[in-house]
Amino acid sequence: MALGSSLRELSLRRHGRRKRVSSYDQTGGNSDFFLIEPGEKRTIAQIQGAGKITHIWITTAPADDTEELYLPRKIVIRMYWDGEENPSVQAPLGDFFGLGHGITKNYSSAPLNMSPQDGKALNCYFPMPFASQARVEIECQAQRPIKFYFYVDYEEYDELPHDELRFHAQWNFERLTKGVDDSDITNEYYCFGGSNVTGAENYVILNAEGRGHYVGCNLNIHNQRFTDKWNWYGEGDDMIFIDGEPWPPSLHGTGTEDYFNTAWCPTQEFCTPYHGIILGGGPNWSGKVSMYRYHIEDPIMFSKSIRVTIEHGHNNHRSDDYSSTAYWYQTEPHLPFAEMPDVKDRLPLPDIQPLNRQETKKIFGI
């Protein structure tokens, strides 16, 4: 019998052995961390045999206990199953644990959360099965050495059931999304005009091949339009194309906030087990926004492929800074991931912005 995690199933007999890999000081002292140097790749967990990772806890800081700006975006986490060469998980550390922009913040969802102090305790509860081997790797691209504390909790089995799919997570970003010039059109047309009947220019959250099911994402948007006019970043429909289907896809949504189970251009921060807004943005929807939608009760199945997309503004009119992490389960092999961009290219744009797009291009070269 396959066991879930509801309260009513806790009394059922379970098979396997509970195990853990952690950064504890093996000398019996209190230096319970790995010291990882800038530019270093370190395997923090190497597990042999069949099993399933059930929980990961991580916290990290510069070794000299000072602050380093955007540290969660400067550390990369990768995971490999059953001896594969290409990672099944690849994302900046903070983004993998549910929040982009290179920051941490207290929030809670069912599969992921950031806990006090100030969200610096990172937790993941996505189950991650493997048949013969699991490896978790950290790459440090910080400016200074870091202290890296962690638990990787897992169950050890004699054999993995054949119908267990492998966990995947992939980070993507686009800076800036390709929009339209708003100087010669009305604000109403910029926000609501035109028709998108292909989805070809949508922001891509996930593009995968194989058989499996998509279980959600977090999406981070930094509003790059500087105006006193209506400046809502949304109106972008989600479009999820399954098994190569043409437009309109089977799953076509009605707006950015609607896909994330909210409504009416929200700015209120709100967290539930399966959806929420971690960052709501500033006045007139300015600044940085983060939201999540996890398909725990309603996973989206695919037999051959899946392409999860969302418009950046209606009809893809907006040019904003987008990043996302997608989570899914599938058969192997999976499509190889692109190399992680250089750290300087994936750092968030500054909070203090110039006044127009021309100055943005001049200063940031984008």
Beta strands, then each sheet from edge to edge (+ up, - down):
strand 1: 17-22
strand 2: 34-36
strand 3: 41-48
strand 4: 50-62
strand 5: 75-81
strand 6: 89-92
strand 7: 107-108
strand 8: 112-115
strand 9: 121-124
strand 10: 128-130
strand 11: 133-140
strand 12: 146-157
strand 13: 166-174
strand 14: 203-209
strand 15: 212-222
strand 16: 238-242
strand 17: 251-252
strand 18: 270-271
strand 19: 275-280
strand 20: 288-294
strand 21: 300-302
strand 22: 305-310
strand 23: 321-330
sheet 1: 1+ 12- 2+
sheet 2: 1+ 12- 4+ 9- 8+ 7-
sheet 3: 1+ 12- 4+ 10-
sheet 4: 3+ 11- 5+ 6- 13- 23+ 15- 20+ 19- 18+
sheet 5: 3+ 11- 5+ 6- 13- 23+ 15- 21+
sheet 6: 14+ 22- 16+ 17-
end
